[in-house]
């Protein structure tokens, strides 16, 4: 389970960072329409939230295992 959460968190985090970089690079050339803004927002926020979720679950999983291991 740990490997899955680490892999998922890393991949989705990397996707969010790449889309932020892509938005910065394409901003001067793109026609700024509501569709462009909503699309880029979705492509940044959704992977970012999934990465955050995976890391939070991993932290809770590791914290719970250390507490049980010390008892």
N, C-alpha and C positions, 0 to 999 in steps of 0.2 A: 504494500500500500504506500509505503514511503517513497519508493522509486517512482511510482505513478504520479504522486502529488508533486514531487520535485520536477519531474519531466514536464508535467502539465503546466505548473507554475512558470517554469523557465520558458517554455515555448510560447505561451500566451503573453508573458511579459515581453519577450523579444518581438512578438507581433505588434504589440502596442507601441513599442519604441520605434520600430520600423515605420509604422504608419504616422507617427508624429514627425519623423524625419521626412517622410514622403510628403506630408502636408506642407511642411516648411519649404521643401524644394519646389513643389508645384504651385504654391500660392501666387507668385508673380505671374505665372502663365495661365492660370485657370480663371475662367469667368466665375466670379463669386456669385453663385446662385444659392437659393435655399437648399436645393438638392445637393449641391457640392458640400455645403456646410453640414447638413444633416448626415450625409454619407461619411464624411471624414470624422465627424463626432462619433458616430456609431462604430466606425472601424478603430477608433482609439479607445473609447470607453468600454465597449464589450470585452475585448481581450484583456484590458486592464483590470476589469472587475473579476474576470475568471482567474487571472493570475493571483490577484489579491485573495480570492476565496481559497484557492489551492494552498497558498502559503499559510493562511489562517487555520485551515483544517490540519495542515502538517504540524503547525505549532501546537495546536490543541492535542493532537495525537501524540506528539513527543512529550508534552507536559504530562499527559495522563499516564504514559508508560513509565516515566521516571517516578511519579508519585506511587504507582503500584509496585514498582521495583524496590523502593526504599522501605516498604512496609514489611 
